[in-house]
Amino acid sequence: MDRITVVLVGGGTIAPLHAQYLLSSASCTLSAIVDPYLPGRQLASQLSIPHFDSIADLLSSHTLKPDAFIVCVPSSLHVAVSSEIITAATPKAIIVEKPLSTDSVSGADLLSLAERYSCKILVGHHRRFHPSLASAKSVLETGRIGTITAVSGLWTTKKNDGYFTAAGSEWRCSRSSGGGPIWTNFVHDVDVLHFLTGSRIVRVWATATVDRRTHENIKQSDQVEEGAAIMLQFANSIVGTFIVSDNVGSPYGWESATGDNPLYPPADIPVDSYRVFGTLGTMSIPDGTLWTYDSVEAERRGLEVGWNIPMKREKVEVDEGIPFQQQTEHLGRVVRGLEEPLCSGEDGLAAIKVCEAIAKALEEENTSAVDI
């Protein structure tokens, strides 16, 4: 089949990865890059791809409108840029990098606009395409660990000073602009937990870690958090805990555990980001470790299955696959009407609501529950 035409909007940190997999795609063609700033121009020049300063410039020069767009501008611009694309270019689909928006009201408005224009919204929670999550989801659905009771997770790493001081990165210091580990990083983890459990978080508790950084030119009340300890309650009664921090030395987080982002080196031994606890066993992810009771040994000893019986450790088989490449090919199938978005706008909005509630808990500086 003919490849669909895709335009990349924004040339920042994640844009080169999208460009790389669009260029190697069997179903998509990168037709242009739109970005008024230097990174976008440089990326277009390196790849010999047409460059435009604005959506209007792009559309005035193209006789045929692109089939799809990928929006990877700063988080606070996701809704405005996506809305402009939908109304001016009427594409069949848009991938909006996470977070979908920096508040749930504008996110809901974007989804309503997309529905009116028959544009499919996909949210760039690319972890859903990681083979380890597909394997884990399959194991959980077969009931190998029984009924899920609880989850726990870690996203812990150390962002260097340059992350906050690089040109064009001012938004990373501002919570209202979508900066900070809750909006920028933990939003991914929220989506993973929703995906794995098949349920959505409905109540949160949170308390902040100590702040050791100061960001000049950002008012104190808007400075990004460095981390938090979080408790979670899901609609189906699952409970969970999570530690988030971007100012600690640690390999316990998705990037180190998987190495799926070439910007960040993986840990040199398998580590986990998530643990899912069931009535019959536990699974850690993405290292794919499954713990279950040895029922044969229980029968041999004439004992009930429980803590006096040894547990078996099993490595779950994981297929090969590159999440960003899988996401790109999925976009092609969505545009052709062959699939529905694996991570829909509604899924992205659900994660936004959780982060919004956590931000509220941190701003109020107490440990009272915040309902979603």
Disulfide bonds with the S-S distance in Angstrom:
none
